Amino acid sequence: MVLRRRFALVLLLALCLLLLGCSSQSADSASGVSGAQTDLAYDESAGYDGSFEADYGGHKVVRSASLSIDSSQFDVDLAALYGALERYGGYVESSTIDGRKPETYKESGRRADLCLRVPSDQYYPFLDEVKRIGSLYQYSDNGQDITTSYVDTQTRLEVLRTQLDRLEGILAQSDNLSDILELENEISRVTLEIESLTSQLRQYDGLVEYATVEIGLYEENLISGSSEEKGVGQRIREGFTASLYGVWNFLVDVFVWFVSSLPVLLLLAVIAAAIVFFVLWLNRIGQRRSQARRAQQPPRPAAPSSYYPQPPAPPAPRPQEDRPPESKQP
């Protein structure tokens, strides 16, 4: 009876604990859902008014974007990019421009590869303005969270600074020369690590504060111009003349290469002739040795006319006896 009461009491306590856990879990989930709905309602109501603050809940996020733009007005669009960059407080990290302005039909134009740095709070407004320049055909936006690396580096830096303070305190109280030398070496090592980590944190801060935007600006080929006014015969003559000019340049280049490489070619010819002469000399020596070896050997006996035995000749036919001619009876 006592065992039954104890069992019933334990079962009742277990049910109470289970009900309390379910109620708390439902309350948490309800609060989480309400919080998510509140945030969503806030985002929808706020919208995007052209201002952006690089606040990711305390996270360190490095933003980067890549754009490819076709341009029919290369100089105008390039100037527009530089103007937008100046207005938003950015700067050019690297810039490369290749090619030349197209002058004939289907001639490839210029290409500009730009690596721009823009303040993170002006990142998306700058991208919105860049997208309206030229004809955009490729776009990518990336974000890299470096919070963990940043915090780890910061923690290591604090530990090293504390270690440096302790080493300097021990050095001030030490009188032994060997201990002083060891402490100074350790202080130098810790100081170098502190400088390296400090530089790494500054690099992280620079990447977070200024986003990276890579832009490829490509000049479109001409679809109209002076080349369309040319006739077929004129284009054939110009193409044939260009081909002849190319062949003549090729022949001139070959002749120049031959004359400039003549010393090397002569040296190679001498080496090849020496190799051929050496091979022929070895061949003659081999032939002479083989002839001398054959002359020293005794003559071999003549081989029989017929090595294999001849089969016996067939017997001669026996002569027939003379018989009187048979008389024919009437």
MARSE-837444 format. One record per residue (C-alpha): residue number from 1; chain; x, y, z. Coordinates in steps of 0.1 Angstrom, whole numbers. Each point is the difference from the previous one (the first is absolute). Example, Ala and Ser with C-alpha at 12.3 -4.5 7.8 and 13.67 -1.06 7.14 Angstrom:
<rs>
r nr 1&kette A&u 123&v -45&w 78 .
r nr 2&kette A&u 14&v 34&w -7 .
</rs>
This chain:
<rs>
r nr 1&kette A&u 0&v 0&w 0 .
r nr 2&kette A&u 28&v 24&w 9 .
r nr 3&kette A&u 18&v -9&w -33 .
r nr 4&kette A&u -32&v 9&w -20 .
r nr 5&kette A&u -3&v 34&w 17 .
r nr 6&kette A&u 37&v 7&w -7 .
r nr 7&kette A&u -4&v -10&w -36 .
r nr 8&kette A&u -31&v 22&w -4 .
r nr 9&kette A&u 18&v 29&w 16 .
r nr 10&kette A&u 30&v -3&w -23 .
r nr 11&kette A&u -23&v -3&w -31 .
r nr 12&kette A&u -19&v 31&w 11 .
r nr 13&kette A&u 33&v 20&w 4 .
r nr 14&kette A&u 11&v -11&w -35 .
r nr 15&kette A&u -32&v 11&w -16 .
r nr 16&kette A&u 2&v 34&w 18 .
r nr 17&kette A&u 36&v 5&w -13 .
r nr 18&kette A&u -10&v -10&w -35 .
r nr 19&kette A&u -29&v 25&w 0 .
r nr 20&kette A&u 23&v 28&w 12 .
r nr 21&kette A&u 26&v -7&w -27 .
r nr 22&kette A&u -26&v 0&w -28 .
r nr 23&kette A&u -15&v 33&w 13 .
r nr 24&kette A&u 34&v 17&w 1 .
r nr 25&kette A&u 9&v -13&w -34 .
r nr 26&kette A&u -32&v 12&w -15 .
r nr 27&kette A&u 5&v 34&w 16 .
r nr 28&kette A&u 35&v 3&w -14 .
r nr 29&kette A&u -11&v -10&w -35 .
r nr 30&kette A&u -28&v 25&w 2 .
r nr 31&kette A&u 23&v 27&w 10 .
r nr 32&kette A&u 25&v -9&w -27 .
r nr 33&kette A&u -28&v 0&w -26 .
r nr 34&kette A&u -12&v 34&w 12 .
r nr 35&kette A&u 35&v 14&w -1 .
r nr 36&kette A&u 6&v -13&w -35 .
r nr 37&kette A&u -33&v 15&w -11 .
r nr 38&kette A&u 9&v 33&w 16 .
r nr 39&kette A&u 33&v 1&w -18 .
r nr 40&kette A&u -16&v -9&w -33 .
r nr 41&kette A&u -26&v 26&w 5 .
r nr 42&kette A&u 27&v 25&w 8 .
r nr 43&kette A&u 20&v -8&w -32 .
r nr 44&kette A&u -31&v 2&w -22 .
r nr 45&kette A&u -11&v 33&w 15 .
r nr 46&kette A&u 35&v 15&w -2 .
r nr 47&kette A&u 8&v -11&w -35 .
r nr 48&kette A&u 31&v 15&w -17 .
r nr 49&kette A&u 2&v 38&w -1 .
r nr 50&kette A&u 35&v 3&w -15 .
r nr 51&kette A&u 19&v -1&w 33 .
r nr 52&kette A&u 17&v -31&w 13 .
r nr 53&kette A&u 19&v -6&w 31 .
r nr 54&kette A&u 25&v -29&w 2 .
r nr 55&kette A&u -15&v -15&w 32 .
r nr 56&kette A&u -2&v -37&w 1 .
r nr 57&kette A&u -8&v -5&w 37 .
r nr 58&kette A&u 36&v 5&w 11 .
r nr 59&kette A&u 14&v -23&w -27 .
r nr 60&kette A&u 30&v 8&w -21 .
r nr 61&kette A&u -11&v -4&w -36 .
r nr 62&kette A&u 22&v 6&w -31 .
r nr 63&kette A&u -21&v 10&w -30 .
r nr 64&kette A&u 11&v -4&w -36 .
r nr 65&kette A&u -17&v 3&w -34 .
r nr 66&kette A&u 9&v -8&w -36 .
r nr 67&kette A&u -16&v 17&w -30 .
r nr 68&kette A&u 5&v -4&w -38 .
r nr 69&kette A&u -13&v 28&w -21 .
r nr 70&kette A&u -2&v 5&w -38 .
r nr 71&kette A&u 5&v 36&w -11 .
r nr 72&kette A&u -9&v 17&w -33 .
r nr 73&kette A&u 16&v 33&w 14 .
r nr 74&kette A&u 31&v -12&w 17 .
r nr 75&kette A&u 15&v 34&w 9 .
r nr 76&kette A&u -33&v 13&w 14 .
r nr 77&kette A&u -8&v -31&w 20 .
r nr 78&kette A&u 35&v -1&w 14 .
r nr 79&kette A&u -2&v 36&w 11 .
r nr 80&kette A&u -34&v -8&w 16 .
r nr 81&kette A&u 15&v -28&w 20 .
r nr 82&kette A&u 28&v 22&w 13 .
r nr 83&kette A&u -26&v 28&w 8 .
r nr 84&kette A&u -22&v -24&w 20 .
r nr 85&kette A&u 30&v -13&w 19 .
r nr 86&kette A&u 10&v 35&w 10 .
r nr 87&kette A&u -35&v 10&w 11 .
r nr 88&kette A&u -2&v -30&w 23 .
r nr 89&kette A&u 34&v 5&w 16 .
r nr 90&kette A&u 18&v -30&w -16 .
r nr 91&kette A&u 33&v -4&w -16 .
r nr 92&kette A&u 17&v -20&w -28 .
r nr 93&kette A&u 21&v -29&w 12 .
r nr 94&kette A&u 11&v -11&w -35 .
r nr 95&kette A&u -9&v 8&w -36 .
r nr 96&kette A&u 10&v -15&w -33 .
r nr 97&kette A&u -12&v 11&w -35 .
r nr 98&kette A&u 9&v -21&w -30 .
r nr 99&kette A&u -6&v 4&w -38 .
r nr 100&kette A&u -8&v 29&w -21 .
r nr 101&kette A&u -31&v 17&w -13 .
r nr 102&kette A&u -16&v -19&w -29 .
r nr 103&kette A&u 0&v 18&w -33 .
r nr 104&kette A&u -11&v -27&w -24 .
r nr 105&kette A&u -29&v -24&w -1 .
r nr 106&kette A&u 2&v -29&w 26 .
r nr 107&kette A&u 33&v 12&w 13 .
r nr 108&kette A&u 4&v -9&w 37 .
r nr 109&kette A&u -1&v 30&w 23 .
r nr 110&kette A&u 15&v 9&w 34 .
r nr 111&kette A&u -3&v -17&w 33 .
r nr 112&kette A&u 3&v 15&w 35 .
r nr 113&kette A&u 5&v -21&w 31 .
r nr 114&kette A&u -6&v 20&w 31 .
r nr 115&kette A&u 4&v -10&w 37 .
r nr 116&kette A&u -18&v 26&w 21 .
r nr 117&kette A&u -4&v 5&w 38 .
r nr 118&kette A&u -32&v 15&w 12 .
r nr 119&kette A&u -10&v 8&w 36 .
r nr 120&kette A&u -23&v -28&w 13 .
r nr 121&kette A&u -28&v 23&w 9 .
r nr 122&kette A&u 0&v 13&w -36 .
r nr 123&kette A&u 4&v -35&w -16 .
r nr 124&kette A&u -35&v -7&w -12 .
r nr 125&kette A&u -7&v 36&w -11 .
r nr 126&kette A&u 32&v 0&w -21 .
r nr 127&kette A&u -10&v -34&w -16 .
r nr 128&kette A&u -34&v 14&w -9 .
r nr 129&kette A&u 15&v 29&w -19 .
r nr 130&kette A&u 26&v -22&w -17 .
r nr 131&kette A&u -27&v -24&w -12 .
r nr 132&kette A&u -15&v 29&w -20 .
r nr 133&kette A&u 32&v 6&w -19 .
r nr 134&kette A&u 3&v -18&w -34 .
r nr 135&kette A&u -15&v -34&w -5 .
r nr 136&kette A&u 4&v -24&w 30 .
r nr 137&kette A&u 2&v -37&w -8 .
r nr 138&kette A&u 17&v -15&w 30 .
r nr 139&kette A&u -3&v 9&w 37 .
r nr 140&kette A&u 9&v -18&w 33 .
r nr 141&kette A&u -1&v 11&w 36 .
r nr 142&kette A&u 18&v -18&w 27 .
r nr 143&kette A&u 5&v 3&w 38 .
r nr 144&kette A&u 26&v -17&w 22 .
r nr 145&kette A&u -5&v -2&w 37 .
r nr 146&kette A&u 34&v 4&w 17 .
r nr 147&kette A&u -13&v 4&w 35 .
r nr 148&kette A&u 16&v -32&w 14 .
r nr 149&kette A&u 34&v 8&w -15 .
r nr 150&kette A&u -2&v 36&w 12 .
r nr 151&kette A&u -9&v -10&w 36 .
r nr 152&kette A&u 27&v -27&w 1 .
r nr 153&kette A&u 26&v 24&w -12 .
r nr 154&kette A&u -12&v 26&w 25 .
r nr 155&kette A&u 2&v -25&w 29 .
r nr 156&kette A&u 35&v -11&w -9 .
r nr 157&kette A&u 10&v 36&w -2 .
r nr 158&kette A&u -13&v 7&w 35 .
r nr 159&kette A&u 18&v -31&w 14 .
r nr 160&kette A&u 33&v 10&w -16 .
r nr 161&kette A&u -3&v 35&w 14 .
r nr 162&kette A&u -6&v -14&w 35 .
r nr 163&kette A&u 30&v -23&w -5 .
r nr 164&kette A&u 21&v 29&w -11 .
r nr 165&kette A&u -9&v 21&w 31 .
r nr 166&kette A&u 10&v -30&w 22 .
r nr 167&kette A&u 33&v -5&w -18 .
r nr 168&kette A&u 9&v 36&w 3 .
r nr 169&kette A&u -8&v -1&w 38 .
r nr 170&kette A&u 22&v -30&w 5 .
r nr 171&kette A&u 28&v 16&w -20 .
r nr 172&kette A&u -1&v 31&w 22 .
r nr 173&kette A&u 4&v -22&w 31 .
r nr 174&kette A&u 27&v -24&w -15 .
r nr 175&kette A&u 37&v 3&w 8 .
r nr 176&kette A&u 14&v -31&w -17 .
r nr 177&kette A&u 16&v 7&w -34 .
r nr 178&kette A&u -11&v -33&w -16 .
r nr 179&kette A&u -36&v 5&w 12 .
r nr 180&kette A&u 0&v 36&w -14 .
r nr 181&kette A&u 12&v -13&w -34 .
r nr 182&kette A&u -27&v -27&w -1 .
r nr 183&kette A&u -27&v 25&w 11 .
r nr 184&kette A&u 11&v 25&w -27 .
r nr 185&kette A&u -2&v -27&w -27 .
r nr 186&kette A&u -35&v -10&w 12 .
r nr 187&kette A&u -11&v 36&w 1 .
r nr 188&kette A&u 12&v 5&w -36 .
r nr 189&kette A&u -19&v -31&w -12 .
r nr 190&kette A&u -32&v 11&w 18 .
r nr 191&kette A&u 4&v 35&w -14 .
r nr 192&kette A&u 3&v -13&w -36 .
r nr 193&kette A&u -31&v -21&w 5 .
r nr 194&kette A&u -19&v 30&w 14 .
r nr 195&kette A&u 9&v 21&w -30 .
r nr 196&kette A&u -10&v -28&w -24 .
r nr 197&kette A&u -34&v -5&w 16 .
r nr 198&kette A&u -6&v 38&w 2 .
r nr 199&kette A&u 7&v 2&w -37 .
r nr 200&kette A&u -24&v -28&w -7 .
r nr 201&kette A&u -27&v 17&w 20 .
r nr 202&kette A&u 5&v 32&w -19 .
r nr 203&kette A&u -3&v -19&w -32 .
r nr 204&kette A&u -33&v -16&w 12 .
r nr 205&kette A&u -13&v 35&w 9 .
r nr 206&kette A&u 9&v 13&w -34 .
r nr 207&kette A&u -18&v -28&w -18 .
r nr 208&kette A&u -31&v 5&w 22 .
r nr 209&kette A&u -1&v 38&w -2 .
r nr 210&kette A&u 6&v 1&w -38 .
r nr 211&kette A&u -17&v -25&w -23 .
r nr 212&kette A&u 17&v -12&w -32 .
r nr 213&kette A&u -17&v 5&w -34 .
r nr 214&kette A&u 16&v -15&w -31 .
r nr 215&kette A&u -14&v 13&w -33 .
r nr 216&kette A&u 8&v -12&w -35 .
r nr 217&kette A&u -10&v 27&w -26 .
r nr 218&kette A&u 1&v -13&w -36 .
r nr 219&kette A&u -4&v 22&w -31 .
r nr 220&kette A&u -24&v -13&w -25 .
r nr 221&kette A&u 10&v -7&w -36 .
r nr 222&kette A&u -11&v 25&w -27 .
r nr 223&kette A&u -31&v -10&w -18 .
r nr 224&kette A&u 1&v 31&w -23 .
r nr 225&kette A&u 26&v 23&w -13 .
r nr 226&kette A&u 24&v 7&w -29 .
r nr 227&kette A&u 5&v -36&w -7 .
r nr 228&kette A&u -36&v -6&w -10 .
r nr 229&kette A&u 4&v 27&w -27 .
r nr 230&kette A&u 28&v -20&w -17 .
r nr 231&kette A&u -8&v -22&w -30 .
r nr 232&kette A&u 8&v -37&w -4 .
r nr 233&kette A&u 28&v 7&w -24 .
r nr 234&kette A&u 16&v 25&w 22 .
r nr 235&kette A&u -2&v -23&w 30 .
r nr 236&kette A&u 15&v -28&w -21 .
r nr 237&kette A&u 29&v 22&w -11 .
r nr 238&kette A&u 7&v 12&w 35 .
r nr 239&kette A&u -1&v -36&w 13 .
r nr 240&kette A&u 23&v -13&w -28 .
r nr 241&kette A&u 24&v 29&w 7 .
r nr 242&kette A&u 0&v -7&w 37 .
r nr 243&kette A&u 7&v -37&w -7 .
r nr 244&kette A&u 29&v 8&w -23 .
r nr 245&kette A&u 13&v 24&w 26 .
r nr 246&kette A&u -2&v -27&w 26 .
r nr 247&kette A&u 19&v -25&w -22 .
r nr 248&kette A&u 27&v 26&w -7 .
r nr 249&kette A&u 4&v 7&w 37 .
r nr 250&kette A&u 2&v -38&w 7 .
r nr 251&kette A&u 28&v -4&w -26 .
r nr 252&kette A&u 19&v 30&w 13 .
r nr 253&kette A&u -3&v -14&w 35 .
r nr 254&kette A&u 13&v -34&w -11 .
r nr 255&kette A&u 29&v 16&w -18 .
r nr 256&kette A&u 9&v 22&w 30 .
r nr 257&kette A&u -2&v -31&w 23 .
r nr 258&kette A&u 22&v -20&w -24 .
r nr 259&kette A&u 27&v 27&w -2 .
r nr 260&kette A&u -1&v 7&w 37 .
r nr 261&kette A&u 2&v -37&w 8 .
r nr 262&kette A&u 27&v -7&w -25 .
r nr 263&kette A&u 28&v -5&w 26 .
r nr 264&kette A&u -21&v -26&w 19 .
r nr 265&kette A&u -10&v -17&w -33 .
r nr 266&kette A&u 37&v -2&w -11 .
r nr 267&kette A&u 9&v -15&w 34 .
r nr 268&kette A&u -28&v -26&w -3 .
r nr 269&kette A&u 11&v -8&w -36 .
r nr 270&kette A&u 36&v -6&w 12 .
r nr 271&kette A&u -11&v -22&w 28 .
r nr 272&kette A&u -23&v -20&w -24 .
r nr 273&kette A&u 28&v -4&w -25 .
r nr 274&kette A&u 24&v -12&w 27 .
r nr 275&kette A&u -25&v -26&w 11 .
r nr 276&kette A&u -6&v -12&w -35 .
r nr 277&kette A&u 38&v -2&w -7 .
r nr 278&kette A&u 5&v -19&w 33 .
r nr 279&kette A&u -28&v -25&w -9 .
r nr 280&kette A&u 15&v -6&w -35 .
r nr 281&kette A&u 35&v -4&w 15 .
r nr 282&kette A&u -13&v -27&w 24 .
r nr 283&kette A&u -17&v -17&w -29 .
r nr 284&kette A&u 32&v -1&w -21 .
r nr 285&kette A&u 20&v -14&w 29 .
r nr 286&kette A&u -26&v -27&w 5 .
r nr 287&kette A&u 1&v -10&w -37 .
r nr 288&kette A&u 38&v -2&w 0 .
r nr 289&kette A&u 1&v -21&w 31 .
r nr 290&kette A&u -26&v -24&w -14 .
r nr 291&kette A&u 21&v -3&w -33 .
r nr 292&kette A&u 32&v -6&w 19 .
r nr 293&kette A&u -18&v -27&w 21 .
r nr 294&kette A&u -12&v -17&w -32 .
r nr 295&kette A&u 35&v 0&w -15 .
r nr 296&kette A&u 15&v -17&w 30 .
r nr 297&kette A&u -24&v -29&w 0 .
r nr 298&kette A&u 11&v -32&w -20 .
r nr 299&kette A&u -19&v -8&w -32 .
r nr 300&kette A&u -29&v -23&w 4 .
r nr 301&kette A&u -1&v -33&w -19 .
r nr 302&kette A&u -21&v 0&w -31 .
r nr 303&kette A&u -34&v -13&w 5 .
r nr 304&kette A&u -10&v -32&w -20 .
r nr 305&kette A&u -18&v 6&w -31 .
r nr 306&kette A&u -30&v -17&w 13 .
r nr 307&kette A&u -4&v -2&w 37 .
r nr 308&kette A&u -31&v -22&w -1 .
r nr 309&kette A&u 4&v -35&w -16 .
r nr 310&kette A&u -15&v -2&w -35 .
r nr 311&kette A&u -28&v -26&w -5 .
r nr 312&kette A&u 11&v -31&w -20 .
r nr 313&kette A&u -5&v 3&w -38 .
r nr 314&kette A&u -29&v -21&w -14 .
r nr 315&kette A&u 11&v -32&w -18 .
r nr 316&kette A&u 5&v 2&w -38 .
r nr 317&kette A&u -27&v -16&w -21 .
r nr 318&kette A&u 7&v -35&w -11 .
r nr 319&kette A&u 5&v -4&w -38 .
r nr 320&kette A&u -28&v -19&w -18 .
r nr 321&kette A&u 9&v -33&w -18 .
r nr 322&kette A&u -2&v -1&w -37 .
r nr 323&kette A&u -31&v -19&w -10 .
r nr 324&kette A&u -10&v -9&w -35 .
r nr 325&kette A&u -30&v 19&w -12 .
r nr 326&kette A&u -32&v -19&w 3 .
r nr 327&kette A&u -14&v -9&w -33 .
r nr 328&kette A&u -36&v 10&w -5 .
r nr 329&kette A&u -22&v -28&w -10 .
r nr 330&kette A&u -25&v 6&w -28 .
</rs>
